[in-house]
Amino acid sequence: MSRTLPEPSADSLDLTVVLSALADPARRALMAALYRNAEPVDCSAVVAETDLDLSTPTISHHYRVLREAGLTRTVAQGRKRIVTVRHDDMEARFPGLLAAVLAPR
């Protein structure tokens, strides 16, 4: 059994909240890794890919901030959390923002 965790609707996405979430280097690293993986992925796999040296509660906090800002969608499947970037919603609301902020330099 799976359930989608609460997230803002696409039409209520706020640019200030989105940019504030992306301002943190750890969250930006998580988002960049998620952005490169076009498919939904287990959140622990993304953390391993980024080599972030943060505690589990801190990582959970960062994922929650990203989800509550509307950048990601999280589906709980038992103890796993499957995360995906809300590409379509972000592109409809703020065209080109994710590519500009998360594209490799």
Phi and psi in radians as a Rosetta constraint file:
Dihedral C 1 N 2 CA 2 C 2 CIRCULARHARMONIC -2.247 0.35
Dihedral N 2 CA 2 C 2 N 3 CIRCULARHARMONIC 2.724 0.35
Dihedral C 2 N 3 CA 3 C 3 CIRCULARHARMONIC -2.531 0.35
Dihedral N 3 CA 3 C 3 N 4 CIRCULARHARMONIC 2.487 0.35
Dihedral C 3 N 4 CA 4 C 4 CIRCULARHARMONIC -1.487 0.35
Dihedral N 4 CA 4 C 4 N 5 CIRCULARHARMONIC 2.268 0.35
Dihedral C 4 N 5 CA 5 C 5 CIRCULARHARMONIC -1.286 0.35
Dihedral N 5 CA 5 C 5 N 6 CIRCULARHARMONIC 2.706 0.35
Dihedral C 5 N 6 CA 6 C 6 CIRCULARHARMONIC -1.013 0.35
Dihedral N 6 CA 6 C 6 N 7 CIRCULARHARMONIC 2.458 0.35
Dihedral C 6 N 7 CA 7 C 7 CIRCULARHARMONIC -2.637 0.35
Dihedral N 7 CA 7 C 7 N 8 CIRCULARHARMONIC 2.726 0.35
Dihedral C 7 N 8 CA 8 C 8 CIRCULARHARMONIC -1.238 0.35
Dihedral N 8 CA 8 C 8 N 9 CIRCULARHARMONIC 2.670 0.35
Dihedral C 8 N 9 CA 9 C 9 CIRCULARHARMONIC -1.223 0.35
Dihedral N 9 CA 9 C 9 N 10 CIRCULARHARMONIC 2.785 0.35
Dihedral C 9 N 10 CA 10 C 10 CIRCULARHARMONIC -1.046 0.35
Dihedral N 10 CA 10 C 10 N 11 CIRCULARHARMONIC -0.686 0.35
Dihedral C 10 N 11 CA 11 C 11 CIRCULARHARMONIC -1.348 0.35
Dihedral N 11 CA 11 C 11 N 12 CIRCULARHARMONIC -0.160 0.35
Dihedral C 11 N 12 CA 12 C 12 CIRCULARHARMONIC -1.796 0.35
Dihedral N 12 CA 12 C 12 N 13 CIRCULARHARMONIC 0.115 0.35
Dihedral C 12 N 13 CA 13 C 13 CIRCULARHARMONIC -1.088 0.35
Dihedral N 13 CA 13 C 13 N 14 CIRCULARHARMONIC 2.352 0.35
Dihedral C 13 N 14 CA 14 C 14 CIRCULARHARMONIC -2.019 0.35
Dihedral N 14 CA 14 C 14 N 15 CIRCULARHARMONIC 2.200 0.35
Dihedral C 14 N 15 CA 15 C 15 CIRCULARHARMONIC -1.038 0.35
Dihedral N 15 CA 15 C 15 N 16 CIRCULARHARMONIC -0.706 0.35
Dihedral C 15 N 16 CA 16 C 16 CIRCULARHARMONIC -1.086 0.35
Dihedral N 16 CA 16 C 16 N 17 CIRCULARHARMONIC -0.742 0.35
Dihedral C 16 N 17 CA 17 C 17 CIRCULARHARMONIC -1.182 0.35
Dihedral N 17 CA 17 C 17 N 18 CIRCULARHARMONIC -0.731 0.35
Dihedral C 17 N 18 CA 18 C 18 CIRCULARHARMONIC -1.087 0.35
Dihedral N 18 CA 18 C 18 N 19 CIRCULARHARMONIC -0.850 0.35
Dihedral C 18 N 19 CA 19 C 19 CIRCULARHARMONIC -1.160 0.35
Dihedral N 19 CA 19 C 19 N 20 CIRCULARHARMONIC -0.611 0.35
Dihedral C 19 N 20 CA 20 C 20 CIRCULARHARMONIC -1.114 0.35
Dihedral N 20 CA 20 C 20 N 21 CIRCULARHARMONIC -0.724 0.35
Dihedral C 20 N 21 CA 21 C 21 CIRCULARHARMONIC -1.121 0.35
Dihedral N 21 CA 21 C 21 N 22 CIRCULARHARMONIC -0.667 0.35
Dihedral C 21 N 22 CA 22 C 22 CIRCULARHARMONIC -1.408 0.35
Dihedral N 22 CA 22 C 22 N 23 CIRCULARHARMONIC -0.166 0.35
Dihedral C 22 N 23 CA 23 C 23 CIRCULARHARMONIC -1.236 0.35
Dihedral N 23 CA 23 C 23 N 24 CIRCULARHARMONIC -0.467 0.35
Dihedral C 23 N 24 CA 24 C 24 CIRCULARHARMONIC -1.346 0.35
Dihedral N 24 CA 24 C 24 N 25 CIRCULARHARMONIC 2.260 0.35
Dihedral C 24 N 25 CA 25 C 25 CIRCULARHARMONIC -1.053 0.35
Dihedral N 25 CA 25 C 25 N 26 CIRCULARHARMONIC -0.631 0.35
Dihedral C 25 N 26 CA 26 C 26 CIRCULARHARMONIC -1.193 0.35
Dihedral N 26 CA 26 C 26 N 27 CIRCULARHARMONIC -0.762 0.35
Dihedral C 26 N 27 CA 27 C 27 CIRCULARHARMONIC -1.148 0.35
Dihedral N 27 CA 27 C 27 N 28 CIRCULARHARMONIC -0.669 0.35
Dihedral C 27 N 28 CA 28 C 28 CIRCULARHARMONIC -1.110 0.35
Dihedral N 28 CA 28 C 28 N 29 CIRCULARHARMONIC -0.668 0.35
Dihedral C 28 N 29 CA 29 C 29 CIRCULARHARMONIC -1.135 0.35
Dihedral N 29 CA 29 C 29 N 30 CIRCULARHARMONIC -0.749 0.35
Dihedral C 29 N 30 CA 30 C 30 CIRCULARHARMONIC -1.082 0.35
Dihedral N 30 CA 30 C 30 N 31 CIRCULARHARMONIC -0.792 0.35
Dihedral C 30 N 31 CA 31 C 31 CIRCULARHARMONIC -1.125 0.35
Dihedral N 31 CA 31 C 31 N 32 CIRCULARHARMONIC -0.693 0.35
Dihedral C 31 N 32 CA 32 C 32 CIRCULARHARMONIC -1.087 0.35
Dihedral N 32 CA 32 C 32 N 33 CIRCULARHARMONIC -0.726 0.35
Dihedral C 32 N 33 CA 33 C 33 CIRCULARHARMONIC -1.152 0.35
Dihedral N 33 CA 33 C 33 N 34 CIRCULARHARMONIC -0.745 0.35
Dihedral C 33 N 34 CA 34 C 34 CIRCULARHARMONIC -1.131 0.35
Dihedral N 34 CA 34 C 34 N 35 CIRCULARHARMONIC -0.682 0.35
Dihedral C 34 N 35 CA 35 C 35 CIRCULARHARMONIC -1.098 0.35
Dihedral N 35 CA 35 C 35 N 36 CIRCULARHARMONIC -0.690 0.35
Dihedral C 35 N 36 CA 36 C 36 CIRCULARHARMONIC -1.179 0.35
Dihedral N 36 CA 36 C 36 N 37 CIRCULARHARMONIC -0.619 0.35
Dihedral C 36 N 37 CA 37 C 37 CIRCULARHARMONIC -1.509 0.35
Dihedral N 37 CA 37 C 37 N 38 CIRCULARHARMONIC 1.777 0.35
Dihedral C 37 N 38 CA 38 C 38 CIRCULARHARMONIC -1.205 0.35
Dihedral N 38 CA 38 C 38 N 39 CIRCULARHARMONIC -0.277 0.35
Dihedral C 38 N 39 CA 39 C 39 CIRCULARHARMONIC -1.713 0.35
Dihedral N 39 CA 39 C 39 N 40 CIRCULARHARMONIC 2.727 0.35
Dihedral C 39 N 40 CA 40 C 40 CIRCULARHARMONIC -1.032 0.35
Dihedral N 40 CA 40 C 40 N 41 CIRCULARHARMONIC 2.500 0.35
Dihedral C 40 N 41 CA 41 C 41 CIRCULARHARMONIC -2.496 0.35
Dihedral N 41 CA 41 C 41 N 42 CIRCULARHARMONIC 2.614 0.35
Dihedral C 41 N 42 CA 42 C 42 CIRCULARHARMONIC -1.109 0.35
Dihedral N 42 CA 42 C 42 N 43 CIRCULARHARMONIC 2.298 0.35
Dihedral C 42 N 43 CA 43 C 43 CIRCULARHARMONIC -1.061 0.35
Dihedral N 43 CA 43 C 43 N 44 CIRCULARHARMONIC -0.533 0.35
Dihedral C 43 N 44 CA 44 C 44 CIRCULARHARMONIC -1.202 0.35
Dihedral N 44 CA 44 C 44 N 45 CIRCULARHARMONIC -0.534 0.35
Dihedral C 44 N 45 CA 45 C 45 CIRCULARHARMONIC -1.183 0.35
Dihedral N 45 CA 45 C 45 N 46 CIRCULARHARMONIC -0.623 0.35
Dihedral C 45 N 46 CA 46 C 46 CIRCULARHARMONIC -1.180 0.35
Dihedral N 46 CA 46 C 46 N 47 CIRCULARHARMONIC -0.724 0.35
Dihedral C 46 N 47 CA 47 C 47 CIRCULARHARMONIC -1.066 0.35
Dihedral N 47 CA 47 C 47 N 48 CIRCULARHARMONIC -0.743 0.35
Dihedral C 47 N 48 CA 48 C 48 CIRCULARHARMONIC -1.095 0.35
Dihedral N 48 CA 48 C 48 N 49 CIRCULARHARMONIC -0.626 0.35
Dihedral C 48 N 49 CA 49 C 49 CIRCULARHARMONIC -1.219 0.35
Dihedral N 49 CA 49 C 49 N 50 CIRCULARHARMONIC -0.525 0.35
Dihedral C 49 N 50 CA 50 C 50 CIRCULARHARMONIC -1.553 0.35
Dihedral N 50 CA 50 C 50 N 51 CIRCULARHARMONIC -0.285 0.35
Dihedral C 50 N 51 CA 51 C 51 CIRCULARHARMONIC 1.038 0.35
Dihedral N 51 CA 51 C 51 N 52 CIRCULARHARMONIC 0.569 0.35
Dihedral C 51 N 52 CA 52 C 52 CIRCULARHARMONIC -1.286 0.35
Dihedral N 52 CA 52 C 52 N 53 CIRCULARHARMONIC 2.304 0.35
Dihedral C 52 N 53 CA 53 C 53 CIRCULARHARMONIC -1.723 0.35
Dihedral N 53 CA 53 C 53 N 54 CIRCULARHARMONIC 1.233 0.35
Dihedral C 53 N 54 CA 54 C 54 CIRCULARHARMONIC -2.245 0.35
Dihedral N 54 CA 54 C 54 N 55 CIRCULARHARMONIC 2.702 0.35
Dihedral C 54 N 55 CA 55 C 55 CIRCULARHARMONIC -1.225 0.35
Dihedral N 55 CA 55 C 55 N 56 CIRCULARHARMONIC 2.786 0.35
Dihedral C 55 N 56 CA 56 C 56 CIRCULARHARMONIC -1.033 0.35
Dihedral N 56 CA 56 C 56 N 57 CIRCULARHARMONIC -0.770 0.35
Dihedral C 56 N 57 CA 57 C 57 CIRCULARHARMONIC -1.076 0.35
Dihedral N 57 CA 57 C 57 N 58 CIRCULARHARMONIC -0.609 0.35
Dihedral C 57 N 58 CA 58 C 58 CIRCULARHARMONIC -1.192 0.35
Dihedral N 58 CA 58 C 58 N 59 CIRCULARHARMONIC -0.745 0.35
Dihedral C 58 N 59 CA 59 C 59 CIRCULARHARMONIC -1.064 0.35
Dihedral N 59 CA 59 C 59 N 60 CIRCULARHARMONIC -0.777 0.35
Dihedral C 59 N 60 CA 60 C 60 CIRCULARHARMONIC -1.035 0.35
Dihedral N 60 CA 60 C 60 N 61 CIRCULARHARMONIC -0.715 0.35
Dihedral C 60 N 61 CA 61 C 61 CIRCULARHARMONIC -1.062 0.35
Dihedral N 61 CA 61 C 61 N 62 CIRCULARHARMONIC -0.794 0.35
Dihedral C 61 N 62 CA 62 C 62 CIRCULARHARMONIC -1.095 0.35
Dihedral N 62 CA 62 C 62 N 63 CIRCULARHARMONIC -0.734 0.35
Dihedral C 62 N 63 CA 63 C 63 CIRCULARHARMONIC -1.085 0.35
Dihedral N 63 CA 63 C 63 N 64 CIRCULARHARMONIC -0.700 0.35
Dihedral C 63 N 64 CA 64 C 64 CIRCULARHARMONIC -1.112 0.35
Dihedral N 64 CA 64 C 64 N 65 CIRCULARHARMONIC -0.749 0.35
Dihedral C 64 N 65 CA 65 C 65 CIRCULARHARMONIC -1.067 0.35
Dihedral N 65 CA 65 C 65 N 66 CIRCULARHARMONIC -0.766 0.35
Dihedral C 65 N 66 CA 66 C 66 CIRCULARHARMONIC -1.092 0.35
Dihedral N 66 CA 66 C 66 N 67 CIRCULARHARMONIC -0.748 0.35
Dihedral C 66 N 67 CA 67 C 67 CIRCULARHARMONIC -1.163 0.35
Dihedral N 67 CA 67 C 67 N 68 CIRCULARHARMONIC -0.794 0.35
Dihedral C 67 N 68 CA 68 C 68 CIRCULARHARMONIC -1.208 0.35
Dihedral N 68 CA 68 C 68 N 69 CIRCULARHARMONIC -0.388 0.35
Dihedral C 68 N 69 CA 69 C 69 CIRCULARHARMONIC -1.380 0.35
Dihedral N 69 CA 69 C 69 N 70 CIRCULARHARMONIC -0.251 0.35
Dihedral C 69 N 70 CA 70 C 70 CIRCULARHARMONIC 1.640 0.35
Dihedral N 70 CA 70 C 70 N 71 CIRCULARHARMONIC 0.130 0.35
Dihedral C 70 N 71 CA 71 C 71 CIRCULARHARMONIC -1.364 0.35
Dihedral N 71 CA 71 C 71 N 72 CIRCULARHARMONIC -0.545 0.35
Dihedral C 71 N 72 CA 72 C 72 CIRCULARHARMONIC -2.257 0.35
Dihedral N 72 CA 72 C 72 N 73 CIRCULARHARMONIC 2.855 0.35
Dihedral C 72 N 73 CA 73 C 73 CIRCULARHARMONIC -2.097 0.35
Dihedral N 73 CA 73 C 73 N 74 CIRCULARHARMONIC 2.323 0.35
Dihedral C 73 N 74 CA 74 C 74 CIRCULARHARMONIC -2.119 0.35
Dihedral N 74 CA 74 C 74 N 75 CIRCULARHARMONIC 2.249 0.35
Dihedral C 74 N 75 CA 75 C 75 CIRCULARHARMONIC -2.006 0.35
Dihedral N 75 CA 75 C 75 N 76 CIRCULARHARMONIC 2.165 0.35
Dihedral C 75 N 76 CA 76 C 76 CIRCULARHARMONIC -1.508 0.35
Dihedral N 76 CA 76 C 76 N 77 CIRCULARHARMONIC 2.163 0.35
Dihedral C 76 N 77 CA 77 C 77 CIRCULARHARMONIC -2.193 0.35
Dihedral N 77 CA 77 C 77 N 78 CIRCULARHARMONIC 1.614 0.35
Dihedral C 77 N 78 CA 78 C 78 CIRCULARHARMONIC 1.128 0.35
Dihedral N 78 CA 78 C 78 N 79 CIRCULARHARMONIC -2.155 0.35
Dihedral C 78 N 79 CA 79 C 79 CIRCULARHARMONIC -1.555 0.35
Dihedral N 79 CA 79 C 79 N 80 CIRCULARHARMONIC -0.159 0.35
Dihedral C 79 N 80 CA 80 C 80 CIRCULARHARMONIC -1.490 0.35
Dihedral N 80 CA 80 C 80 N 81 CIRCULARHARMONIC 2.658 0.35
Dihedral C 80 N 81 CA 81 C 81 CIRCULARHARMONIC -2.182 0.35
Dihedral N 81 CA 81 C 81 N 82 CIRCULARHARMONIC 2.016 0.35
Dihedral C 81 N 82 CA 82 C 82 CIRCULARHARMONIC -1.701 0.35
Dihedral N 82 CA 82 C 82 N 83 CIRCULARHARMONIC 2.159 0.35
Dihedral C 82 N 83 CA 83 C 83 CIRCULARHARMONIC -2.058 0.35
Dihedral N 83 CA 83 C 83 N 84 CIRCULARHARMONIC 2.477 0.35
Dihedral C 83 N 84 CA 84 C 84 CIRCULARHARMONIC -2.484 0.35
Dihedral N 84 CA 84 C 84 N 85 CIRCULARHARMONIC 2.641 0.35
Dihedral C 84 N 85 CA 85 C 85 CIRCULARHARMONIC -1.355 0.35
Dihedral N 85 CA 85 C 85 N 86 CIRCULARHARMONIC 2.434 0.35
Dihedral C 85 N 86 CA 86 C 86 CIRCULARHARMONIC -1.490 0.35
Dihedral N 86 CA 86 C 86 N 87 CIRCULARHARMONIC 1.150 0.35
Dihedral C 86 N 87 CA 87 C 87 CIRCULARHARMONIC -0.926 0.35
Dihedral N 87 CA 87 C 87 N 88 CIRCULARHARMONIC -0.922 0.35
Dihedral C 87 N 88 CA 88 C 88 CIRCULARHARMONIC -1.104 0.35
Dihedral N 88 CA 88 C 88 N 89 CIRCULARHARMONIC -0.771 0.35
Dihedral C 88 N 89 CA 89 C 89 CIRCULARHARMONIC -1.133 0.35
Dihedral N 89 CA 89 C 89 N 90 CIRCULARHARMONIC -0.753 0.35
Dihedral C 89 N 90 CA 90 C 90 CIRCULARHARMONIC -1.170 0.35
Dihedral N 90 CA 90 C 90 N 91 CIRCULARHARMONIC -0.715 0.35
Dihedral C 90 N 91 CA 91 C 91 CIRCULARHARMONIC -1.179 0.35
Dihedral N 91 CA 91 C 91 N 92 CIRCULARHARMONIC -0.644 0.35
Dihedral C 91 N 92 CA 92 C 92 CIRCULARHARMONIC -1.184 0.35
Dihedral N 92 CA 92 C 92 N 93 CIRCULARHARMONIC -0.661 0.35
Dihedral C 92 N 93 CA 93 C 93 CIRCULARHARMONIC -1.498 0.35
Dihedral N 93 CA 93 C 93 N 94 CIRCULARHARMONIC -0.735 0.35
Dihedral C 93 N 94 CA 94 C 94 CIRCULARHARMONIC -2.344 0.35
Dihedral N 94 CA 94 C 94 N 95 CIRCULARHARMONIC 1.358 0.35
Dihedral C 94 N 95 CA 95 C 95 CIRCULARHARMONIC -0.953 0.35
Dihedral N 95 CA 95 C 95 N 96 CIRCULARHARMONIC 2.240 0.35
Dihedral C 95 N 96 CA 96 C 96 CIRCULARHARMONIC 1.413 0.35
Dihedral N 96 CA 96 C 96 N 97 CIRCULARHARMONIC -0.095 0.35
Dihedral C 96 N 97 CA 97 C 97 CIRCULARHARMONIC -1.103 0.35
Dihedral N 97 CA 97 C 97 N 98 CIRCULARHARMONIC -0.887 0.35
Dihedral C 97 N 98 CA 98 C 98 CIRCULARHARMONIC -1.087 0.35
Dihedral N 98 CA 98 C 98 N 99 CIRCULARHARMONIC -0.728 0.35
Dihedral C 98 N 99 CA 99 C 99 CIRCULARHARMONIC -1.084 0.35
Dihedral N 99 CA 99 C 99 N 100 CIRCULARHARMONIC -0.714 0.35
Dihedral C 99 N 100 CA 100 C 100 CIRCULARHARMONIC -1.177 0.35
Dihedral N 100 CA 100 C 100 N 101 CIRCULARHARMONIC -0.685 0.35
Dihedral C 100 N 101 CA 101 C 101 CIRCULARHARMONIC -1.488 0.35
Dihedral N 101 CA 101 C 101 N 102 CIRCULARHARMONIC -0.616 0.35
Dihedral C 101 N 102 CA 102 C 102 CIRCULARHARMONIC -1.854 0.35
Dihedral N 102 CA 102 C 102 N 103 CIRCULARHARMONIC -0.165 0.35
Dihedral C 102 N 103 CA 103 C 103 CIRCULARHARMONIC -1.110 0.35
Dihedral N 103 CA 103 C 103 N 104 CIRCULARHARMONIC 2.514 0.35
Dihedral C 103 N 104 CA 104 C 104 CIRCULARHARMONIC -1.041 0.35
Dihedral N 104 CA 104 C 104 N 105 CIRCULARHARMONIC 2.503 0.35
